[in-house]
């Protein structure tokens, strides 16, 4: 029994290593997903900035066409000044020219304001592009690293499982069934050490006489509190 208990304890230690590796294995895909989502957000931000930039450029071109059209309009009106025959007509044309020039001044101000916004947005857009491209490269490198790590972890898990299964293969079926049942019910820990009369699985005290029996490792003894299989070793 002592040999089988010791074998179970060694199998349990490997089991904990497997669990640790599996937890680490699960975090890698989450990290990859988070990075993909981050890159997606950066791309969406970049696309929105591009849309705004294009809209402002479109508005600027529209204003410039309006300005050119109004300038042509003023020239035509000015050419009529030499054709009018009455002062009333002349004054009317002057007012029309003045109104057109006022409109032009406003349009020119609007164009200048748009150009300032466009220049500012262009800088932001270029900065976002650089950030997106740099982060994209960084993420690709991190993903390669994580995928390599996943492969390494998978290989280690398989090796550990083989070691565990080899150990359990020499344990009798009844004991192995109890081990597997407790492992399922006790968060993956079926066998635990005892120290100073305390079960290291649930950290509850066990009766002194029972502790003495446990230290002998001669028979199957389970913790009165958590029901885990108790094994004593002072090597740890």
Long-range contacts (C-beta under 8 A, 24 or more apart in sequence): 1-217, 1-218, 1-219, 1-220, 2-217, 2-218, 4-170, 4-171, 4-172, 4-175, 5-191, 5-217, 5-220, 5-229, 5-231, 6-217, 6-231, 6-233, 7-167, 7-168, 7-170, 7-171, 8-167, 8-168, 8-171, 8-175, 8-179, 8-190, 8-191, 8-229, 8-231, 9-191, 9-193, 9-231, 9-233, 10-167, 11-164, 11-167, 11-168, 11-171, 11-179, 11-191, 12-179, 12-183, 12-189, 12-190, 12-191, 12-192, 14-160, 14-163, 14-164, 14-167, 15-164, 15-183, 15-188, 15-190, 16-188, 16-189, 17-160, 18-157, 18-160, 18-161, 18-164, 19-188, 21-153, 21-156, 21-157, 21-160, 22-157, 24-153, 25-150, 25-153, 25-154, 25-157, 28-146, 28-147, 28-149, 28-150, 28-153, 29-150, 31-142, 31-146, 32-143, 32-146, 32-147, 35-139, 35-142, 35-143, 36-139, 38-135, 38-139, 39-132, 39-135, 39-136, 39-139, 42-128, 42-131, 42-132, 42-135, 43-132, 45-128, 46-125, 46-128, 46-129, 46-132, 49-121, 49-124, 49-125, 49-128, 50-125, 52-121, 53-118, 53-121, 53-122, 53-125, 56-114, 56-117, 56-118, 56-121, 57-118, 59-114, 60-111, 60-114, 60-115, 60-118, 63-107, 63-110, 63-111, 63-114, 64-111, 66-107, 67-104, 67-107, 67-108, 67-111, 70-100, 70-103, 70-104, 70-107, 71-104, 73-100, 74-100, 74-101, 74-104, 175-220, 178-220, 178-229, 179-229, 182-227, 182-228, 182-229, 185-227, 186-226, 186-227, 186-228, 189-228, 190-228, 190-229, 191-228, 191-229, 191-230, 191-231, 192-223, 192-228, 192-229, 192-230, 192-231, 193-230, 193-231, 193-232, 193-233, 193-236, 194-230, 194-231, 194-232, 199-223, 199-225, 199-226, 199-228, 199-230, 201-226, 201-228, 202-226, 202-228, 206-230
